């Protein structure tokens, strides 16, 4: 059975994008990017909301480009090789390989997918991950915390949702970024 893992790059005050929708303040340097690549390596399937999928689809164009830095080529390979499911009411056609579009997020279908796979599943996009958290589907939470306060914007975690977490791992980077990995108590 695979785990469903939500990973997000956030500001210290818990936002994935600031009030203007910017998230460039969270762009990982080479050390952090390599670490994130390793976190993503176990996921054979990625679940995305439309907005995050459209941002990340550029990685398909980076696949097999030898002039790019190794850390970028590595992530582009991870992206290309993974199955991708995009949940969108407006997107009709996927623009990347190994990708299908679903109109609605069905918790029962995700439970079945988790039960039938031997690989982990990654979920991305705060709204989609929020639905999965509220449905008790998320097994692991990875927060990559950038040393910045943005004062508002798009929250990484859903409001009015409560659960207990168990700290499993923490890692500090030279640039002040911190990774916190938690097991989610979905019981």
N, C-alpha and C positions, 0 to 999 in steps of 0.2 A: 504494500500500500504506500502510495506517495504522500508526501507532506505538501500542504499548500503554504507557500511562503510569501509574505508581503515585505518588500524592501522599498525604502524610500530615502531619498536625500532630503533632509529637512534643515531649516534654520534652528537655532537653539530654542526659539519660542514656538516651534512646532509647525512651521509652514513649508509647503513644497514650492510655493510661488508667492511672491510679494503682492501687494495691493494692485500693482500694475500688470501682474501676470508674469513678471520676470523671474527667472530661476538661474540666471547665469552666475549668481553669487555662490551657487552650489556646485559649479562645474568641478569635477574631480581632477586633481593633478595626477601625474603618472603613477605614483605610489598608491593613491586611493583607488584609481581606476583599475589597476591590476588586482587589488584586493576585492573590489566589486565583481570583477570578472570571475574570481575564484568562488565568490558567493553564488553566482549565477550558474556555475558549471553543472550543478546537480539537476537543474531543471530541464526536463525534456519538452515541456509545454509551458507556454507563457500565455496568461490571460490578461487582456488589456481593455481599458476603456478606449473609445475612439480618439480622444485628444492625445493621450499618451502614445497610442499606436502611431498617430500621424507624426508626432515628434520623433519617435524612434525609428520610423521606416527608413530614414536616411542611412541607417546601418546596412541595409541591403545593398546600397550603392558602394559601400566601402568593402564589401566582400571580395577577397582575392586581389586587393590592390597592394602590391609589394612596396610602394613608395611611402605608405603610411607607417607611423610608429607601431612597433610590435604590440603594444597594449591595445591600440585601436583595431589592428588586424585580428587580434585574439577575440575581442568582443564582437566584431563583425562576423566572425566564424560562429561564435555561440549563437548570435541572433539568427543567422542564416539557417543553421542546422536545427534549431528548435521549431516545434509545431507552435503555431500562434492562433489563438482564438480571440477575435475582436468583438466586443459587445457594443452594438450601436443600433440605434433606431434610424439613423440617417445614412450611414455608409452602406453602399450596395455592393461594391466590388473591392476586394483586397488588392493592394498594389504590391504585395511582396509574396515570395515563395512560401509554401507550407503554411498558408494562412487561410482561415475561414472566418466568415462573419456570422454572428448570431444576433438576432433581434433583441432577445431578452436574456437576462441573467437568471438562470434556473438553479437554485441551490441543490435540488435533488439530482440534477444532471452532473453538477460538480462533485457531489458526494460519490456518485457512481464512477466518475472519471478518476477520482482519487483512489477508489477501491480497486479499480481495474489496471492501474499503471504501476510499474515498478520504479518509475522515476518521480522526482519531485515536480511540483507545478509552481511556477512563479506567478504572482498576481501583481499588476501594476496599475496605477491610477487610483487616486484617493477615494473617489466616489465608488468605484467598483470594489476596491478593497474594503471600504466601509460596509458595503452590502454583505460581503463575504464574512467580515468580522461579526456583524449582527446576526448572521445565519449560523455562527459557530463553526465555520469552515476553516479558518486560518489557524495553522498549527505553530507557525513561527513568524516572528516579527523582527526585521532588521532595520534599525534606524541608523543612517549615516548622518551624523549631526555636524553641521557646518558652524564654525564659530562666528555667527552673526545673528543679530536680532533684527527682524524685518518689520515687526510691529503690526502685522496683519496680512491677510491674503487668503490663500487656499490652504486649509488645514490638512495635515498629513493623516490625521485620525478623526473619526466621526465624533460629533458632539453628542453628548448625553448617552454615550456607550460606556459601560463599565465592565471590567473583568480583571482578574488577577493575572500577573505575569511572573515568570520565573527567569531571572537573569541567567543566561547560559554562557555568555561570552562577552568580553569587551576588549576593544583594541584602540590604542591611541596612535595617531599619526603625527609626524613632525610638523605639519602645517596647522595643527590645532583641531583637526577633524577627529571625531570619536565615533566608533561603531559600537552599538549596543545590540546584542542579539537576545531575544526573549522567547521562551516557550509560552504559548497562549493557553490559558486555562479556559477551554470551551465548554467545560462541564457545568 
